[in-house]
Amino acid sequence: ETMNAEEAASQHQYEDLMATKTAQNKDWMVSRGRKEEEKAAAEDSLGMDTENRAGELEELEAAQRFFADTAAACKDKADEWAERSRNRDEELTGIQQAID
C-alpha cells in the first residue's frame, strides 16, 4: 500500500510537471510565432528601405550632376559677362578719347 501511495505521488508529480512543461511549450510556440511574424515584417521593411535607398541615391547623383552642370554654366556666363563688360569699357574709353 505504501508503494501505491508513493506511485500515486510520483504520478501526480509527473502530471504536474507535464502540465507545466506543456504550458511552457505552448507559450514558447506562441512567442516563436510572434517572433517569426516580426522577423518577416522586419525583412519586408528592410527590402523596402533598401529599394528606397537605391532610388534616393540615384536621385542624389542626378542632383549632383545637375549642380555641377549648373555651376559650370554659371561660370561660363560670368566669364562671358566679364568679357562683354571689358569690351564695353574699352568702347566707352575709345568713344571718350574720340570726343576729347
Secondary structure as GFF3:
##gff-version 3
##sequence-region A 1 100
A	DSSP	alpha_helix	2	99	.	.	.	ID=ss1
###
